[in-house]
Amino acid sequence: MGEDGQLYISGMPEKGALQVNWGKDQAQQCRVAFTLPEQQDNTGVVMANAVCR
């Protein structure tokens, strides 16, 4: 996790869902559905915003 809640991941499909855990308590987890945008450059890095619920 980044300083501002960013999550850095690799090898992801174009769309799906993630279970995010940052502790063992139920209040320390959430699920986020995502669809990655098309890549805009050749860096290999795709940035996307999503809300974890």
N, CA, C and O atoms as a GROMACS GRO file, in nm:
protein
  212
    1MET      N    1   0.085  -0.118   0.000
    1MET     CA    2   0.000   0.000   0.000
    1MET      C    3   0.089   0.123   0.000
    1MET      O    4   0.192   0.129   0.067
    2GLY      N    5   0.046   0.222  -0.078
    2GLY     CA    6   0.118   0.348  -0.082
    2GLY      C    7   0.074   0.440   0.031
    2GLY      O    8  -0.020   0.409   0.105
    3GLU      N    9   0.141   0.553   0.043
    3GLU     CA   10   0.113   0.648   0.151
    3GLU      C   11  -0.030   0.700   0.149
    3GLU      O   12  -0.089   0.725   0.254
    4ASP      N   13  -0.087   0.716   0.031
    4ASP     CA   14  -0.222   0.771   0.019
    4ASP      C   15  -0.324   0.665  -0.017
    4ASP      O   16  -0.427   0.696  -0.077
    5GLY      N   17  -0.297   0.539   0.018
    5GLY     CA   18  -0.391   0.431  -0.009
    5GLY      C   19  -0.376   0.368  -0.146
    5GLY      O   20  -0.463   0.291  -0.188
    6GLN      N   21  -0.266   0.398  -0.216
    6GLN     CA   22  -0.244   0.336  -0.346
    6GLN      C   23  -0.205   0.191  -0.328
    6GLN      O   24  -0.142   0.153  -0.229
    7LEU      N   25  -0.244   0.112  -0.424
    7LEU     CA   26  -0.210  -0.030  -0.425
    7LEU      C   27  -0.134  -0.056  -0.553
    7LEU      O   28  -0.181  -0.024  -0.662
    8TYR      N   29  -0.015  -0.115  -0.541
    8TYR     CA   30   0.068  -0.146  -0.657
    8TYR      C   31   0.063  -0.296  -0.681
    8TYR      O   32   0.103  -0.374  -0.594
    9ILE      N   33   0.014  -0.338  -0.797
    9ILE     CA   34  -0.001  -0.480  -0.827
    9ILE      C   35   0.044  -0.506  -0.970
    9ILE      O   36   0.054  -0.414  -1.052
   10SER      N   37   0.070  -0.631  -1.000
   10SER     CA   38   0.109  -0.667  -1.137
   10SER      C   39   0.043  -0.799  -1.175
   10SER      O   40  -0.004  -0.874  -1.089
   11GLY      N   41   0.040  -0.826  -1.305
   11GLY     CA   42  -0.014  -0.951  -1.355
   11GLY      C   43  -0.165  -0.961  -1.344
   11GLY      O   44  -0.219  -1.071  -1.331
   12MET      N   45  -0.233  -0.848  -1.348
   12MET     CA   46  -0.379  -0.848  -1.330
   12MET      C   47  -0.451  -0.863  -1.463
   12MET      O   48  -0.401  -0.817  -1.566
   13PRO      N   49  -0.570  -0.926  -1.461
   13PRO     CA   50  -0.653  -0.930  -1.582
   13PRO      C   51  -0.711  -0.792  -1.609
   13PRO      O   52  -0.699  -0.702  -1.526
   14GLU      N   53  -0.774  -0.774  -1.724
   14GLU     CA   54  -0.831  -0.644  -1.759
   14GLU      C   55  -0.944  -0.601  -1.666
   14GLU      O   56  -0.965  -0.482  -1.644
   15LYS      N   57  -1.018  -0.698  -1.611
   15LYS     CA   58  -1.121  -0.663  -1.514
   15LYS      C   59  -1.139  -0.777  -1.416
   15LYS      O   60  -1.104  -0.892  -1.445
   16GLY      N   61  -1.193  -0.744  -1.300
   16GLY     CA   62  -1.213  -0.844  -1.197
   16GLY      C   63  -1.240  -0.778  -1.063
   16GLY      O   64  -1.292  -0.667  -1.058
   17ALA      N   65  -1.206  -0.847  -0.956
   17ALA     CA   66  -1.227  -0.794  -0.821
   17ALA      C   67  -1.110  -0.838  -0.733
   17ALA      O   68  -1.050  -0.943  -0.755
   18LEU      N   69  -1.078  -0.755  -0.636
   18LEU     CA   70  -0.971  -0.784  -0.541
   18LEU      C   71  -1.025  -0.779  -0.399
   18LEU      O   72  -1.110  -0.696  -0.368
   19GLN      N   73  -0.976  -0.867  -0.315
   19GLN     CA   74  -1.001  -0.860  -0.172
   19GLN      C   75  -0.875  -0.798  -0.112
   19GLN      O   76  -0.766  -0.854  -0.126
   20VAL      N   77  -0.887  -0.683  -0.047
   20VAL     CA   78  -0.773  -0.612   0.009
   20VAL      C   79  -0.776  -0.625   0.160
   20VAL      O   80  -0.876  -0.591   0.224
   21ASN      N   81  -0.667  -0.675   0.219
   21ASN     CA   82  -0.655  -0.690   0.365
   21ASN      C   83  -0.531  -0.616   0.411
   21ASN      O   84  -0.425  -0.630   0.351
   22TRP      N   85  -0.543  -0.536   0.517
   22TRP     CA   86  -0.428  -0.468   0.574
   22TRP      C   87  -0.416  -0.497   0.723
   22TRP      O   88  -0.342  -0.431   0.795
   23GLY      N   89  -0.489  -0.598   0.766
   23GLY     CA   90  -0.486  -0.645   0.904
   23GLY      C   91  -0.572  -0.769   0.914
   23GLY      O   92  -0.626  -0.816   0.814
   24LYS      N   93  -0.586  -0.823   1.035
   24LYS     CA   94  -0.663  -0.946   1.054
   24LYS      C   95  -0.809  -0.920   1.090
   24LYS      O   96  -0.893  -1.008   1.074
   25ASP      N   97  -0.840  -0.800   1.136
   25ASP     CA   98  -0.976  -0.764   1.177
   25ASP      C   99  -1.065  -0.745   1.054
   25ASP      O  100  -1.018  -0.702   0.949
   26GLN      N  101  -1.193  -0.777   1.066
   26GLN     CA  102  -1.286  -0.761   0.954
   26GLN      C  103  -1.296  -0.616   0.909
   26GLN      O  104  -1.322  -0.589   0.791
   27ALA      N  105  -1.274  -0.521   1.000
   27ALA     CA  106  -1.277  -0.379   0.964
   27ALA      C  107  -1.152  -0.338   0.886
   27ALA      O  108  -1.144  -0.225   0.838
   28GLN      N  109  -1.057  -0.429   0.873
   28GLN     CA  110  -0.933  -0.400   0.802
   28GLN      C  111  -0.927  -0.476   0.670
   28GLN      O  112  -0.823  -0.528   0.631
   29GLN      N  113  -1.040  -0.480   0.602
   29GLN     CA  114  -1.045  -0.543   0.471
   29GLN      C  115  -1.160  -0.484   0.390
   29GLN      O  116  -1.255  -0.430   0.445
   30CYS      N  117  -1.148  -0.494   0.260
   30CYS     CA  118  -1.254  -0.448   0.172
   30CYS      C  119  -1.238  -0.518   0.037
   30CYS      O  120  -1.140  -0.588   0.013
   31ARG      N  121  -1.335  -0.497  -0.049
   31ARG     CA  122  -1.335  -0.559  -0.181
   31ARG      C  123  -1.348  -0.447  -0.284
   31ARG      O  124  -1.425  -0.353  -0.265
   32VAL      N  125  -1.274  -0.459  -0.390
   32VAL     CA  126  -1.280  -0.358  -0.496
   32VAL      C  127  -1.295  -0.426  -0.631
   32VAL      O  128  -1.218  -0.515  -0.667
   33ALA      N  129  -1.396  -0.382  -0.705
   33ALA     CA  130  -1.415  -0.428  -0.843
   33ALA      C  131  -1.338  -0.330  -0.932
   33ALA      O  132  -1.336  -0.210  -0.905
   34PHE      N  133  -1.277  -0.380  -1.038
   34PHE     CA  134  -1.198  -0.292  -1.124
   34PHE      C  135  -1.212  -0.331  -1.271
   34PHE      O  136  -1.239  -0.446  -1.305
   35THR      N  137  -1.193  -0.233  -1.355
   35THR     CA  138  -1.175  -0.249  -1.499
   35THR      C  139  -1.061  -0.157  -1.536
   35THR      O  140  -1.070  -0.036  -1.518
   36LEU      N  141  -0.953  -0.213  -1.586
   36LEU     CA  142  -0.836  -0.133  -1.619
   36LEU      C  143  -0.861  -0.053  -1.746
   36LEU      O  144  -0.919  -0.104  -1.842
   37PRO      N  145  -0.816   0.074  -1.747
   37PRO     CA  146  -0.827   0.153  -1.870
   37PRO      C  147  -0.723   0.106  -1.972
   37PRO      O  148  -0.629   0.035  -1.936
   38GLU      N  149  -0.740   0.144  -2.096
   38GLU     CA  150  -0.640   0.110  -2.197
   38GLU      C  151  -0.510   0.182  -2.165
   38GLU      O  152  -0.510   0.294  -2.116
   39GLN      N  153  -0.399   0.115  -2.192
   39GLN     CA  154  -0.267   0.172  -2.165
   39GLN      C  155  -0.243   0.289  -2.260
   39GLN      O  156  -0.266   0.277  -2.381
   40GLN      N  157  -0.197   0.402  -2.206
   40GLN     CA  158  -0.179   0.523  -2.285
   40GLN      C  159  -0.036   0.542  -2.336
   40GLN      O  160  -0.014   0.624  -2.426
   41ASP      N  161   0.059   0.469  -2.282
   41ASP     CA  162   0.199   0.486  -2.323
   41ASP      C  163   0.269   0.351  -2.322
   41ASP      O  164   0.205   0.247  -2.306
   42ASN      N  165   0.400   0.352  -2.340
   42ASN     CA  166   0.477   0.228  -2.347
   42ASN      C  167   0.551   0.196  -2.218
   42ASN      O  168   0.644   0.115  -2.221
   43THR      N  169   0.514   0.256  -2.107
   43THR     CA  170   0.586   0.234  -1.982
   43THR      C  171   0.555   0.099  -1.919
   43THR      O  172   0.632   0.050  -1.837
   44GLY      N  173   0.442   0.039  -1.956
   44GLY     CA  174   0.400  -0.085  -1.892
   44GLY      C  175   0.323  -0.062  -1.763
   44GLY      O  176   0.281  -0.158  -1.698
   45VAL      N  177   0.304   0.065  -1.727
   45VAL     CA  178   0.232   0.100  -1.605
   45VAL      C  179   0.095   0.155  -1.643
   45VAL      O  180   0.084   0.244  -1.727
   46VAL      N  181  -0.009   0.101  -1.581
   46VAL     CA  182  -0.145   0.149  -1.603
   46VAL      C  183  -0.197   0.198  -1.469
   46VAL      O  184  -0.190   0.127  -1.369
   47MET      N  185  -0.249   0.320  -1.467
   47MET     CA  186  -0.304   0.375  -1.344
   47MET      C  187  -0.456   0.372  -1.352
   47MET      O  188  -0.514   0.404  -1.456
   48ALA      N  189  -0.519   0.333  -1.243
   48ALA     CA  190  -0.665   0.327  -1.237
   48ALA      C  191  -0.710   0.366  -1.097
   48ALA      O  192  -0.639   0.341  -0.999
   49ASN      N  193  -0.826   0.426  -1.087
   49ASN     CA  194  -0.886   0.460  -0.959
   49ASN      C  195  -1.002   0.365  -0.932
   49ASN      O  196  -1.077   0.330  -1.023
   50ALA      N  197  -1.015   0.324  -0.807
   50ALA     CA  198  -1.125   0.237  -0.767
   50ALA      C  199  -1.156   0.262  -0.621
   50ALA      O  200  -1.069   0.308  -0.545
   51VAL      N  201  -1.278   0.233  -0.581
   51VAL     CA  202  -1.319   0.252  -0.442
   51VAL      C  203  -1.331   0.115  -0.377
   51VAL      O  204  -1.398   0.025  -0.429
   52CYS      N  205  -1.267   0.101  -0.264
   52CYS     CA  206  -1.270  -0.024  -0.188
   52CYS      C  207  -1.388  -0.018  -0.091
   52CYS      O  208  -1.398   0.074  -0.011
   53ARG      N  209  -1.477  -0.117  -0.099
   53ARG     CA  210  -1.598  -0.118  -0.014
   53ARG      C  211  -1.603  -0.244   0.070
   53ARG      O  212  -1.697  -0.262   0.147
   0.00000   0.00000   0.00000
